[in-house]
């Protein structure tokens, strides 16, 4: 694990006061899976020259408070569930 990953995962630079149990509720494996998925999404955006579209999307949806639930809703809608 890189220094940055270790620092972020362990919360060494965090100003939030959390207990080690709460801070480590996500396993390292889960953290790395999510990090890699996000990096793959970034690569897709850049590879297909979608950065301007992504910026427009972010600006249009800046008021979304819970991005995770938004993603789930969109996925379910796309899957017709």
Buried (B, 14 or more C-beta within 10 A) or exposed (E): EEEEEEEBBEBEEEEEEEEEEEBBEEEEEEBEEEEEEEEEEEEEBEEEEEEEEBEEEEEEEEEEEEEEEEEEEEEEEEEEE
